[in-house]
């Protein structure tokens, strides 16, 4: 079972997804280059943002996957940003159709939309949430939208910010800083650990919040089950 994964984020996702995959699909091993693919490998490629991921990289990645013919899945990880889950997926599918990009029949395309961005998912950890924060900024954000009781993916834009992603990312930094976790996009400390991930899984199971996050964990569960079944053959 082999995965070719293109992440949108220039910094954070390249560090978070390998860590999370090691927790959710421990039988998979990372490779540095796609041509190193053999058995139970995954390759993570940085698409340098959206829409650059589509216009500058997707065609070459599909050609590479087709040439190697060893990858079971081509996975695109995209921020929803100011679009919607269905809108972002439709944009990808339209680009593929318009540019007549044909993925080989042995590889399945999987689109993982991060609604609104990966920091939105991080905000779902109820154990990290502090009910009485010291930060005035965090207090303001909680009063605007309490991510402990309300779905982080449904959070709108605070008036101080221009986009969902800007607000969600800043809320996340303040949210983690309150627990002395110095998070940055270059150094996503605290969120890569198994316990953090498990808390997000529990949040989704208990509340049905973080629906787009569940698309990722469901996919990993499917791949993990397939790798386990192969090991018994």
WOJO-V453031 format. One record per run of one state. SS is the DSSP state (H for helix, E for strand, L for the rest). FROM is the first residue (numbers start at 1). LEN is the number of residues. If there is no record, write none. Layout:
ss->{SS/SS}
from->{FROM/FROM}
len->{LEN/LEN}
This chain:
ss->{L/E/L/H/L/E/L/H/L/E/L/H/L/E/L/H/L/E/L/H/L/H/L/H/L/H/L/H/L/H/L}
from->{1/3/8/12/25/29/31/34/37/41/47/52/69/73/80/85/99/108/115/118/123/136/145/152/155/164/178/194/208/211/232}
len->{2/5/4/13/4/2/3/3/4/6/5/17/4/7/5/14/9/7/3/5/13/9/7/3/9/14/16/14/3/21/2}
